[in-house]
Amino acid sequence: ALRDVTATVTSIALQTSSIMSKKIAERPDSLVLDVKFGKGSFNNEVEASLELAKSMIQAGELCGIRTSALVTRMDNVMGCAVGNWLEVKECINIMTMGASGKTPECISRSKDLIEITLTLAAQMLVQAKKAATLQEGIAMAQDHLLSGKCWKKFREMVQAQGGSLRCIESPEDYPKAKYSAKVISPKKGFITSIDALEIGLVGVLIGAGRKSIDESVDFSAGIWFHIRPGQYVENGQVLATIYTERNTVVANATKSVIDAFSFSEKEVTTPPLIASIVTKDGVREFDHSLLESIKF
């Protein structure tokens, strides 16, 4: 909030102190950061995010914490959910997809989120000396995801913090937003992008985020995307569903979500999400062939 009112949101030094003070206070042995760049990030250009990653790694290492970072793209919405509870629900779907038999459905909706999460987990396994290579770490993380070990540990974490398992085990029991609206595609074609910044602003409009620190957040508000970048849609097909307690903003929110979608008559290839891995020893380009080992 202070950086907002002083026009210093993009200050590398202030971003570093804001983010790392909280991480260091927890005193972890090892830390892996996901540093974003692109439309939905504080830093639009990858160069600025690399500088931020280096600054945060230096801060972590000076405090005796082995620290690394993945520098990742945030031009598009990641996964299929935006909003507090909806994002938790998406994660529950992913963690239970092996047992539920909904793996193909989850992969179709959440492939980008799964790939980045497995890579972050793999880097932590390497730093913890549980895996010798990033490829081995990805395989271990994927095995734990599909075997149900990840889901079991998540439930233990909820209980350890005094949380209730009722809605975790039965997501449909969570209170639903009073109003919902389907976002209908105005044309046919391939989706080239879903603007992350525009969707973030819609999230604030519908109550999933806030403009000032004294505003409350509606945990049930959000947007569920039925279509992802790279997929083909027909005219009249449902692109997304908006959930909110604010009936007066539904029309504007619906228009803004439509405007966030970009269309093309030709099939498109979305750019890779992970740009590089940064450690105290330097920057190396991410080997995207590692993601080919992720098979469900």
Residue pairs with C-beta under 8 A, 6 or more apart in sequence:
1 212
1 213
3 9
3 11
3 14
3 18
8 14
9 42
10 42
10 43
10 48
12 48
12 51
12 52
12 55
13 55
15 42
15 52
15 55
15 56
16 52
16 55
16 56
16 59
17 59
19 33
19 56
20 56
20 59
20 60
23 31
23 33
23 60
23 65
24 59
24 60
24 63
24 65
27 65
28 65
29 65
29 66
29 128
30 65
30 66
30 67
30 124
30 127
30 128
31 60
31 65
31 66
31 67
31 68
32 67
32 68
32 69
32 70
32 120
32 123
32 124
32 127
33 53
33 56
33 57
33 67
33 68
33 69
33 70
34 69
34 70
34 72
34 116
34 120
35 49
35 50
35 52
35 53
35 56
35 69
35 70
35 71
35 72
35 278
36 42
36 43
36 49
36 71
36 72
36 73
36 74
37 43
37 44
37 45
37 46
37 48
37 49
37 71
37 72
37 73
37 74
37 275
38 44
38 73
38 74
38 75
38 196
39 74
39 75
39 195
39 196
39 197
40 74
40 75
40 76
40 77
40 195
40 196
40 197
40 199
40 200
41 49
41 74
43 49
43 52
46 71
46 275
49 71
50 71
50 276
50 278
50 283
53 69
53 71
53 278
54 278
54 283
56 67
56 69
57 67
57 68
57 69
57 278
57 279
57 280
58 280
59 67
60 66
60 67
61 67
61 280
66 127
67 279
67 280
68 123
68 127
68 277
68 278
68 279
68 280
69 277
69 278
70 116
70 119
70 120
70 123
70 274
70 276
70 277
70 278
70 286
71 274
71 275
71 276
71 277
71 278
72 116
72 273
72 274
72 275
73 271
73 272
73 273
73 274
73 275
74 196
75 193
75 195
75 196
75 271
76 112
76 193
76 194
76 195
76 196
76 229
76 270
77 194
77 196
77 199
77 225
78 112
78 113
78 116
78 196
78 273
79 87
79 90
79 109
79 110
79 112
79 113
80 90
80 109
80 110
80 224
80 225
80 226
80 228
81 87
81 89
81 90
81 222
81 223
81 224
81 225
82 199
82 200
82 202
82 203
82 208
82 222
82 223
82 225
83 203
83 206
83 208
83 219
83 220
83 221
83 222
83 223
83 243
84 208
84 217
84 219
84 220
84 221
84 222
85 174
85 219
85 220
85 222
86 222
86 223
86 224
86 243
87 222
88 171
89 171
89 174
90 109
90 110
90 113
92 168
92 171
93 100
93 102
93 106
93 110
93 171
94 106
94 110
94 113
94 114
94 145
95 145
95 150
95 151
95 154
96 102
96 148
96 151
97 103
97 105
97 106
97 146
98 145
98 146
98 147
98 148
99 148
99 151
103 146
103 296
104 296
106 114
107 114
107 296
108 228
109 225
109 226
109 228
111 228
112 228
112 273
114 145
114 294
115 273
115 274
115 291
115 294
116 273
116 274
117 141
118 138
118 141
118 142
118 145
118 294
119 134
119 138
119 274
119 290
119 291
121 137
121 138
121 141
122 131
122 134
122 135
122 136
122 137
122 138
122 140
122 141
123 134
123 137
123 277
124 137
125 131
125 136
125 137
125 140
125 141
126 132
126 133
126 134
126 137
130 137
130 140
131 137
131 140
134 287
134 290
135 290
135 293
138 290
138 291
138 293
138 294
139 293
142 294
143 149
144 150
146 296
154 168
155 165
155 168
155 169
158 164
158 165
158 168
159 165
166 173
167 173
167 174
174 220
175 220
176 220
176 243
177 218
177 220
177 221
177 222
177 243
177 244
177 245
178 244
178 245
178 247
179 243
179 244
179 245
179 246
179 247
179 250
180 241
180 242
180 243
180 244
181 241
181 242
181 250
181 253
181 254
182 238
182 240
182 241
182 242
183 238
183 239
183 240
183 241
183 242
183 254
183 257
183 258
184 236
184 237
184 238
184 239
184 258
185 227
185 233
185 234
185 235
185 236
185 237
185 238
185 239
185 258
185 261
186 235
186 258
187 235
187 263
188 232
188 233
188 234
188 235
189 232
189 233
189 263
189 264
189 265
190 230
190 231
190 232
190 233
190 263
190 264
190 265
190 266
190 267
190 268
191 227
191 228
191 229
191 230
191 231
191 232
191 233
191 261
191 262
191 263
191 264
192 229
192 262
192 263
192 264
192 268
192 270
193 229
193 261
193 262
193 270
194 225
194 228
194 229
194 260
194 261
194 262
195 260
195 261
195 262
198 256
198 257
198 259
198 260
199 223
199 257
199 260
200 209
201 256
202 223
202 242
202 253
202 256
202 257
202 260
203 209
203 221
203 222
203 223
204 210
204 211
205 246
205 249
205 252
205 253
205 256
206 218
206 221
206 222
206 223
206 242
206 243
206 244
206 246
206 249
206 250
206 253
207 217
207 218
207 221
207 244
207 245
207 246
208 217
208 218
208 221
208 222
208 223
208 244
209 217
210 216
210 217
218 244
218 245
220 243
220 245
221 243
221 244
221 245
221 246
222 242
222 243
223 240
223 241
223 242
223 243
223 257
224 240
224 241
224 243
225 239
225 240
226 238
226 239
226 240
226 241
227 233
227 237
227 238
227 239
227 240
229 268
229 270
230 267
230 268
230 269
230 270
232 267
233 239
233 263
239 257
239 258
239 261
240 257
242 250
242 253
242 254
242 257
244 250
244 253
272 286
272 288
274 286
274 288
275 285
275 286
276 283
276 284
276 285
276 286
277 283
277 284
277 286
